[in-house]
Amino acid sequence: MRRKEHSNKLLAPTPSAGKLQELSQQRDTLNTQLQDANQSYQKVRTELASLRDEREKVLDKEPTSLEARIEELHGHQPDQERRLKDSEQYLASDRDIRELMGAKKALYCGCF
């Protein structure tokens, strides 16, 4: 029985030269597409790696710059508190001077 199957295979029609050429062209086209896809994939991987590196640099730099900004603001705080106290003192002194001037004016007006 095996012999018969084997001889049937041998007698089966083989693909024609045109069909072989068509299949070969399809294979070549698919290989070209595969190479293009691989090149695109490599470009995307390279770009992704570059973006990841850039992101890491930004993330590494960002906390440092934020910490520096916090320190800078803490450095300004005592100056602002001092200026606020000075302003409050000047306003109180100004109020006292106005009261004295008003009392003096009242005193002059009462004498004449």
DSSP file (Angstrom, degrees, kcal/mol; ACC not computed):
  #  RESIDUE AA STRUCTURE BP1 BP2  ACC     N-H-->O    O-->H-N    N-H-->O    O-->H-N    TCO  KAPPA ALPHA  PHI   PSI    X-CA   Y-CA   Z-CA
    1    1 A M     >        0   0    0      0, 0.0     4,-1.9     0, 0.0     5,-0.2   0.000 360.0 360.0 360.0 -36.9    0.0    0.0    0.0
    2    2 A R  H  >  +     0   0    0      1,-0.2     4,-2.5     2,-0.2     5,-0.2   0.885 360.0  55.9 -63.6 -37.6    2.9    2.3    0.7
    3    3 A R  H  > S+     0   0    0      1,-0.2     4,-2.3     2,-0.2    -1,-0.2   0.889 105.9  50.9 -62.5 -38.3    4.3    1.7   -2.7
    4    4 A K  H  > S+     0   0    0      2,-0.2     4,-2.1     1,-0.2    -1,-0.2   0.907 109.9  49.2 -67.9 -42.3    1.1    2.8   -4.3
    5    5 A E  H  X S+     0   0    0     -4,-1.9     4,-2.2     2,-0.2    -2,-0.2   0.907 111.3  50.9 -62.2 -41.7    0.9    6.0   -2.2
    6    6 A H  H  X S+     0   0    0     -4,-2.5     4,-2.0     1,-0.2    -2,-0.2   0.919 110.5  47.0 -64.2 -43.1    4.5    6.8   -3.2
    7    7 A S  H  X S+     0   0    0     -4,-2.3     4,-1.7     1,-0.2    -1,-0.2   0.836 109.5  55.1 -70.1 -30.2    3.9    6.2   -6.8
    8    8 A N  H  X S+     0   0    0     -4,-2.1     4,-1.1     2,-0.2    -1,-0.2   0.895 107.6  50.1 -66.0 -38.8    0.7    8.4   -6.6
    9    9 A K  H  < S+     0   0    0     -4,-2.2     3,-0.4     1,-0.2    -2,-0.2   0.908 110.2  49.8 -64.3 -40.8    2.8   11.2   -5.2
   10   10 A L  H  < S+     0   0    0     -4,-2.0    -1,-0.2     1,-0.2    -2,-0.2   0.844 113.0  46.3 -66.7 -32.6    5.3   10.9   -7.9
   11   11 A L  H  < S+     0   0    0     -4,-1.7    -1,-0.2    -5,-0.1    -2,-0.2   0.620  88.1 110.6 -85.2 -13.2    2.6   11.0  -10.5
   12   12 A A  S  < S-     0   0    0     -4,-1.1     2,-0.1    -3,-0.4    -3,-0.0  -0.293  84.2 -94.8 -62.7 145.8    0.9   14.0   -8.9
   13   13 A P        -     0   0    0      0, 0.0    -1,-0.1     0, 0.0    -2,-0.1  -0.390  39.0-139.1 -65.3 135.8    1.1   17.1  -11.0
   14   14 A T        -     0   0    0      1,-0.1    -4,-0.0    -2,-0.1    -3,-0.0  -0.625  32.8 -87.4 -91.3 153.2    4.0   19.3   -9.9
   15   15 A P        -     0   0    0      0, 0.0    -1,-0.1     0, 0.0     5,-0.0  -0.310  49.9-113.8 -60.6 142.4    3.6   23.1   -9.7
   16   16 A S     >  -     0   0    0      1,-0.1     4,-2.3    -3,-0.1     5,-0.2  -0.218  23.9-106.2 -73.4 167.5    4.3   24.7  -13.0
   17   17 A A  H  > S+     0   0    0      1,-0.2     4,-2.4     2,-0.2     5,-0.2   0.864 121.4  53.8 -63.0 -36.9    7.3   27.0  -13.6
   18   18 A G  H  > S+     0   0    0      2,-0.2     4,-2.4     1,-0.2    -1,-0.2   0.905 108.6  48.3 -64.2 -41.8    4.9   30.0  -13.6
   19   19 A K  H  > S+     0   0    0      2,-0.2     4,-2.5     1,-0.2    -2,-0.2   0.902 111.6  50.2 -66.1 -40.6    3.4   29.0  -10.2
   20   20 A L  H  X S+     0   0    0     -4,-2.3     4,-2.3     2,-0.2    -2,-0.2   0.904 110.9  49.1 -63.1 -41.4    6.9   28.6   -8.8
   21   21 A Q  H  X S+     0   0    0     -4,-2.4     4,-2.3     2,-0.2    -2,-0.2   0.906 111.2  49.9 -65.2 -40.9    8.0   32.0  -10.1
   22   22 A E  H  X S+     0   0    0     -4,-2.4     4,-2.3     2,-0.2    -2,-0.2   0.918 112.3  47.2 -62.9 -43.9    4.8   33.6   -8.6
   23   23 A L  H  X S+     0   0    0     -4,-2.5     4,-2.4     1,-0.2    -1,-0.2   0.886 111.1  52.1 -65.1 -38.3    5.5   31.9   -5.2
   24   24 A S  H  X S+     0   0    0     -4,-2.3     4,-2.4     2,-0.2    -2,-0.2   0.906 109.7  48.8 -64.6 -41.9    9.1   33.0   -5.3
   25   25 A Q  H  X S+     0   0    0     -4,-2.3     4,-2.6     2,-0.2    -2,-0.2   0.903 110.9  50.5 -64.6 -41.0    8.1   36.6   -6.0
   26   26 A Q  H  X S+     0   0    0     -4,-2.3     4,-2.7     2,-0.2    -2,-0.2   0.919 110.5  49.9 -61.7 -42.9    5.6   36.5   -3.1
   27   27 A R  H  X S+     0   0    0     -4,-2.4     4,-2.5     2,-0.2    -2,-0.2   0.923 111.4  48.3 -61.5 -44.5    8.3   35.2   -0.9
   28   28 A D  H  X S+     0   0    0     -4,-2.4     4,-2.3     2,-0.2    -2,-0.2   0.905 112.1  49.2 -63.1 -42.0   10.7   37.9   -1.9
   29   29 A T  H  X S+     0   0    0     -4,-2.6     4,-2.5     2,-0.2    -2,-0.2   0.922 112.3  47.9 -62.8 -44.3    8.0   40.6   -1.4
   30   30 A L  H  X S+     0   0    0     -4,-2.7     4,-2.4     1,-0.2    -2,-0.2   0.878 110.5  51.9 -65.6 -37.8    7.2   39.2    2.1
   31   31 A N  H  X S+     0   0    0     -4,-2.5     4,-2.4     2,-0.2    -1,-0.2   0.907 110.1  49.1 -64.4 -40.9   10.9   39.1    3.0
   32   32 A T  H  X S+     0   0    0     -4,-2.3     4,-2.5     2,-0.2    -2,-0.2   0.925 111.8  48.7 -63.3 -44.6   11.3   42.7    1.9
   33   33 A Q  H  X S+     0   0    0     -4,-2.5     4,-2.6     1,-0.2    -2,-0.2   0.896 110.8  51.4 -62.0 -40.0    8.3   43.7    4.0
   34   34 A L  H  X S+     0   0    0     -4,-2.4     4,-2.4     2,-0.2    -2,-0.2   0.908 109.8  48.8 -64.4 -41.9    9.7   41.7    7.0
   35   35 A Q  H  X S+     0   0    0     -4,-2.4     4,-2.4     2,-0.2    -2,-0.2   0.915 111.8  49.3 -63.6 -42.8   13.0   43.5    6.7
   36   36 A D  H  X S+     0   0    0     -4,-2.5     4,-2.5     2,-0.2    -2,-0.2   0.917 111.4  49.4 -61.4 -43.2   11.2   46.9    6.5
   37   37 A A  H  X S+     0   0    0     -4,-2.6     4,-2.5     1,-0.2    -2,-0.2   0.898 110.6  50.4 -63.9 -40.3    9.2   46.0    9.6
   38   38 A N  H  X S+     0   0    0     -4,-2.4     4,-2.4     2,-0.2    -1,-0.2   0.900 110.6  49.1 -64.7 -40.5   12.3   44.9   11.4
   39   39 A Q  H  X S+     0   0    0     -4,-2.4     4,-2.2     2,-0.2    -2,-0.2   0.920 112.2  48.1 -65.0 -43.1   14.1   48.2   10.6
   40   40 A S  H  X S+     0   0    0     -4,-2.5     4,-2.4     1,-0.2    -2,-0.2   0.910 111.0  51.7 -62.2 -41.7   11.0   50.2   11.7
   41   41 A Y  H  X S+     0   0    0     -4,-2.5     4,-2.4     1,-0.2    -2,-0.2   0.910 109.4  49.2 -61.3 -43.5   10.9   48.2   14.9
   42   42 A Q  H  X S+     0   0    0     -4,-2.4     4,-2.4     2,-0.2    -1,-0.2   0.892 110.6  50.7 -64.9 -39.2   14.6   48.9   15.6
   43   43 A K  H  X S+     0   0    0     -4,-2.2     4,-2.6     2,-0.2    -2,-0.2   0.916 111.3  48.2 -63.4 -43.0   14.1   52.6   15.0
   44   44 A V  H  X S+     0   0    0     -4,-2.4     4,-2.7     2,-0.2    -2,-0.2   0.903 111.1  50.4 -65.8 -40.5   11.2   52.6   17.4
   45   45 A R  H  X S+     0   0    0     -4,-2.4     4,-2.4     2,-0.2    -1,-0.2   0.913 111.3  48.6 -63.0 -41.9   13.2   50.8   20.0
   46   46 A T  H  X S+     0   0    0     -4,-2.4     4,-2.2     2,-0.2    -2,-0.2   0.924 112.8  47.5 -63.4 -44.4   16.0   53.2   19.7
   47   47 A E  H  X S+     0   0    0     -4,-2.6     4,-2.7     2,-0.2    -2,-0.2   0.901 111.3  51.5 -63.9 -40.8   13.7   56.2   20.0
   48   48 A L  H  X S+     0   0    0     -4,-2.7     4,-2.4     2,-0.2    -2,-0.2   0.917 109.9  48.9 -62.2 -43.8   12.0   54.6   23.0
   49   49 A A  H  X S+     0   0    0     -4,-2.4     4,-2.3     2,-0.2    -1,-0.2   0.904 111.6  50.1 -62.5 -40.8   15.3   54.1   24.7
   50   50 A S  H  X S+     0   0    0     -4,-2.2     4,-2.4     2,-0.2    -2,-0.2   0.925 111.2  48.0 -63.7 -45.0   16.3   57.7   24.0
   51   51 A L  H  X S+     0   0    0     -4,-2.7     4,-2.5     1,-0.2    -2,-0.2   0.880 110.5  52.1 -64.1 -38.0   13.0   59.0   25.4
   52   52 A R  H  X S+     0   0    0     -4,-2.4     4,-2.4     2,-0.2    -1,-0.2   0.918 109.9  48.9 -64.4 -42.3   13.4   56.8   28.5
   53   53 A D  H  X S+     0   0    0     -4,-2.3     4,-2.2     2,-0.2    -2,-0.2   0.929 112.2  48.5 -61.7 -44.6   16.9   58.2   29.1
   54   54 A E  H  X S+     0   0    0     -4,-2.4     4,-2.2     1,-0.2    -2,-0.2   0.905 110.8  51.0 -62.7 -41.3   15.6   61.8   28.7
   55   55 A R  H  X S+     0   0    0     -4,-2.5     4,-2.8     1,-0.2    -1,-0.2   0.909 109.1  50.7 -62.7 -42.7   12.8   61.1   31.1
   56   56 A E  H  X S+     0   0    0     -4,-2.4     4,-2.6     1,-0.2    -1,-0.2   0.901 109.2  51.3 -62.8 -40.4   15.2   59.7   33.7
   57   57 A K  H  X S+     0   0    0     -4,-2.2     4,-2.2     2,-0.2    -1,-0.2   0.921 112.0  46.7 -62.5 -42.9   17.4   62.8   33.3
   58   58 A V  H  X S+     0   0    0     -4,-2.2     4,-2.8     2,-0.2    -2,-0.2   0.920 113.7  47.8 -65.4 -43.5   14.4   65.1   33.8
   59   59 A L  H  < S+     0   0    0     -4,-2.8    -2,-0.2     1,-0.2    -1,-0.2   0.869 113.1  48.3 -66.7 -35.8   13.2   63.1   36.8
   60   60 A D  H  X S+     0   0    0     -4,-2.6     4,-0.6    -5,-0.2    -1,-0.2   0.875 117.2  42.3 -69.6 -36.4   16.6   63.0   38.4
   61   61 A K  H  X S+     0   0    0     -4,-2.2     4,-2.2    -5,-0.2     5,-0.2   0.858 103.9  66.8 -77.7 -36.9   17.0   66.8   37.8
   62   62 A E  H  X S+     0   0    0     -4,-2.8     4,-2.5     1,-0.2     5,-0.2   0.897  97.9  48.3 -59.1 -50.1   13.5   67.8   38.9
   63   63 A P  H  > S+     0   0    0      0, 0.0     4,-2.7     0, 0.0    -1,-0.2   0.887 112.0  52.0 -60.1 -35.8   13.6   66.9   42.6
   64   64 A T  H  X S+     0   0    0     -4,-0.6     4,-2.3     2,-0.2    -2,-0.2   0.929 111.4  45.5 -64.6 -44.9   16.9   68.7   42.9
   65   65 A S  H  X S+     0   0    0     -4,-2.2     4,-2.1     2,-0.2    -1,-0.2   0.873 113.7  50.0 -68.7 -35.2   15.6   71.9   41.4
   66   66 A L  H  X S+     0   0    0     -4,-2.5     4,-2.4    -5,-0.2    -2,-0.2   0.912 110.8  49.2 -67.7 -41.4   12.4   71.7   43.5
   67   67 A E  H  X S+     0   0    0     -4,-2.7     4,-2.4    -5,-0.2    -2,-0.2   0.901 110.7  50.7 -63.5 -39.9   14.5   71.2   46.6
   68   68 A A  H  X S+     0   0    0     -4,-2.3     4,-2.3     1,-0.2    -1,-0.2   0.899 110.0  50.2 -63.9 -40.1   16.6   74.2   45.6
   69   69 A R  H  X S+     0   0    0     -4,-2.1     4,-2.4     2,-0.2    -2,-0.2   0.895 109.7  50.6 -65.8 -40.2   13.5   76.3   45.1
   70   70 A I  H  X S+     0   0    0     -4,-2.4     4,-2.5     2,-0.2    -2,-0.2   0.927 111.2  48.5 -62.6 -45.0   12.1   75.3   48.5
   71   71 A E  H  X S+     0   0    0     -4,-2.4     4,-1.9     1,-0.2    -2,-0.2   0.896 110.5  51.7 -61.8 -40.1   15.4   76.3   50.1
   72   72 A E  H  X S+     0   0    0     -4,-2.3     4,-1.4     2,-0.2    -1,-0.2   0.921 110.8  47.3 -62.6 -43.9   15.4   79.6   48.3
   73   73 A L  H  X S+     0   0    0     -4,-2.4     4,-1.4     1,-0.2    -2,-0.2   0.884 110.0  52.5 -67.0 -37.9   11.8   80.3   49.5
   74   74 A H  H  < S+     0   0    0     -4,-2.5    -1,-0.2     1,-0.2    -2,-0.2   0.847 106.8  54.8 -64.7 -32.4   12.8   79.4   53.1
   75   75 A G  H  X S+     0   0    0     -4,-1.9     4,-0.6     1,-0.2    -1,-0.2   0.833 108.9  47.5 -68.7 -32.4   15.7   81.8   52.8
   76   76 A H  H  X S+     0   0    0     -4,-1.4     4,-2.3     1,-0.2    -1,-0.2   0.745  95.9  76.0 -79.0 -24.0   13.3   84.6   51.8
   77   77 A Q  H  X S+     0   0    0     -4,-1.4     4,-2.6     1,-0.2     5,-0.2   0.912  92.4  48.6 -59.5 -48.6   10.8   83.9   54.6
   78   78 A P  H  > S+     0   0    0      0, 0.0     4,-2.5     0, 0.0    -1,-0.2   0.897 111.8  51.7 -59.9 -37.7   12.8   85.5   57.5
   79   79 A D  H  X S+     0   0    0     -4,-0.6     4,-2.5     2,-0.2    -2,-0.2   0.920 111.1  46.9 -62.6 -43.2   13.4   88.6   55.4
   80   80 A Q  H  X S+     0   0    0     -4,-2.3     4,-2.3     2,-0.2    -1,-0.2   0.902 111.8  50.2 -66.7 -40.1    9.7   88.9   54.7
   81   81 A E  H  X S+     0   0    0     -4,-2.6     4,-2.3    -5,-0.2    -2,-0.2   0.910 111.2  49.4 -63.8 -41.2    8.8   88.3   58.3
   82   82 A R  H  X S+     0   0    0     -4,-2.5     4,-2.5    -5,-0.2    -2,-0.2   0.930 111.7  48.3 -63.5 -45.3   11.3   91.0   59.4
   83   83 A R  H  X S+     0   0    0     -4,-2.5     4,-2.6     1,-0.2    -1,-0.2   0.874 110.3  52.4 -63.0 -37.2    9.9   93.5   56.8
   84   84 A L  H  X S+     0   0    0     -4,-2.3     4,-2.4     2,-0.2    -1,-0.2   0.923 110.2  47.2 -64.9 -43.9    6.4   92.8   58.0
   85   85 A K  H  X S+     0   0    0     -4,-2.3     4,-2.3     2,-0.2    -2,-0.2   0.905 112.2  50.8 -63.3 -41.5    7.3   93.4   61.6
   86   86 A D  H  X S+     0   0    0     -4,-2.5     4,-2.8     2,-0.2    -2,-0.2   0.925 110.4  49.2 -61.2 -44.5    9.1   96.7   60.6
   87   87 A S  H  X S+     0   0    0     -4,-2.6     4,-2.5     1,-0.2    -2,-0.2   0.909 110.5  50.1 -62.8 -41.8    6.0   97.8   58.6
   88   88 A E  H  X S+     0   0    0     -4,-2.4     4,-2.2     2,-0.2    -1,-0.2   0.904 111.7  48.8 -62.8 -40.1    3.8   97.0   61.6
   89   89 A Q  H  X S+     0   0    0     -4,-2.3     4,-2.5     2,-0.2    -2,-0.2   0.915 111.3  49.4 -65.2 -43.4    6.1   99.0   63.9
   90   90 A Y  H  X S+     0   0    0     -4,-2.8     4,-2.7     1,-0.2    -2,-0.2   0.895 110.6  50.6 -63.4 -39.8    6.2  102.0   61.4
   91   91 A L  H  X S+     0   0    0     -4,-2.5     4,-2.3     2,-0.2    -1,-0.2   0.907 110.8  48.6 -64.7 -41.0    2.4  101.9   61.2
   92   92 A A  H  X S+     0   0    0     -4,-2.2     4,-2.2     2,-0.2    -2,-0.2   0.919 113.1  47.5 -64.6 -42.6    2.0  102.0   65.0
   93   93 A S  H  X S+     0   0    0     -4,-2.5     4,-2.5     2,-0.2    -2,-0.2   0.910 110.9  51.6 -64.1 -41.8    4.5  104.9   65.2
   94   94 A D  H  X S+     0   0    0     -4,-2.7     4,-2.4     1,-0.2    -1,-0.2   0.904 109.0  50.7 -61.3 -41.9    2.7  106.7   62.5
   95   95 A R  H  X S+     0   0    0     -4,-2.3     4,-2.2     2,-0.2    -1,-0.2   0.914 110.2  49.6 -61.8 -43.9   -0.6  106.3   64.4
   96   96 A D  H  X S+     0   0    0     -4,-2.2     4,-2.4     1,-0.2    -2,-0.2   0.917 110.5  50.1 -62.1 -43.6    1.0  107.6   67.5
   97   97 A I  H  X S+     0   0    0     -4,-2.5     4,-2.7     1,-0.2     5,-0.2   0.911 110.4  49.9 -62.7 -43.1    2.4  110.7   65.7
   98   98 A R  H  X S+     0   0    0     -4,-2.4     4,-2.5     1,-0.2    -1,-0.2   0.898 110.2  50.5 -63.1 -39.7   -1.0  111.4   64.2
   99   99 A E  H  X S+     0   0    0     -4,-2.2     4,-2.3     2,-0.2    -2,-0.2   0.922 111.9  47.5 -64.2 -42.5   -2.6  111.2   67.6
  100  100 A L  H  X S+     0   0    0     -4,-2.4     4,-2.6     2,-0.2    -2,-0.2   0.910 112.4  49.0 -64.3 -41.9    0.0  113.6   69.1
  101  101 A M  H  X S+     0   0    0     -4,-2.7     4,-2.5     1,-0.2    -1,-0.2   0.896 111.6  49.8 -64.9 -38.9   -0.5  116.0   66.2
  102  102 A G  H  X S+     0   0    0     -4,-2.5     4,-2.2    -5,-0.2    -1,-0.2   0.897 111.7  48.0 -65.7 -39.3   -4.2  115.9   66.6
  103  103 A A  H  X S+     0   0    0     -4,-2.3     4,-2.2     2,-0.2    -2,-0.2   0.898 112.0  49.9 -67.6 -40.3   -3.9  116.5   70.3
  104  104 A K  H  X S+     0   0    0     -4,-2.6     4,-2.5     2,-0.2     5,-0.2   0.918 110.7  49.6 -63.6 -43.2   -1.5  119.4   69.7
  105  105 A K  H  X S+     0   0    0     -4,-2.5     4,-2.3     1,-0.2    -1,-0.2   0.907 111.3  49.1 -62.6 -41.5   -3.9  120.9   67.2
  106  106 A A  H  X S+     0   0    0     -4,-2.2     4,-1.7     1,-0.2    -1,-0.2   0.880 109.8  52.3 -64.3 -37.4   -6.8  120.5   69.6
  107  107 A L  H  X S+     0   0    0     -4,-2.2     4,-1.2     2,-0.2    -2,-0.2   0.919 110.8  46.8 -66.1 -43.9   -4.7  122.2   72.3
  108  108 A Y  H  X S+     0   0    0     -4,-2.5     4,-1.5     1,-0.2     3,-0.3   0.900 111.7  51.0 -63.4 -41.1   -3.9  125.2   70.1
  109  109 A C  H  < S+     0   0    0     -4,-2.3    -1,-0.2     1,-0.2    -2,-0.2   0.847 109.0  51.5 -67.8 -31.2   -7.5  125.6   69.1
  110  110 A G  H  < S+     0   0    0     -4,-1.7    -1,-0.2    -5,-0.2    -2,-0.2   0.762 107.5  52.7 -76.1 -25.3   -8.6  125.5   72.7
  111  111 A C  H  <        0   0    0     -4,-1.2    -2,-0.2    -3,-0.3    -1,-0.2   0.839 360.0 360.0 -81.5 -34.8   -6.2  128.3   73.8
  112  112 A F     <        0   0    0     -4,-1.5    -1,-0.2     0, 0.0    -2,-0.2   0.456 360.0 360.0 -92.6 360.0   -7.0  130.9   71.2
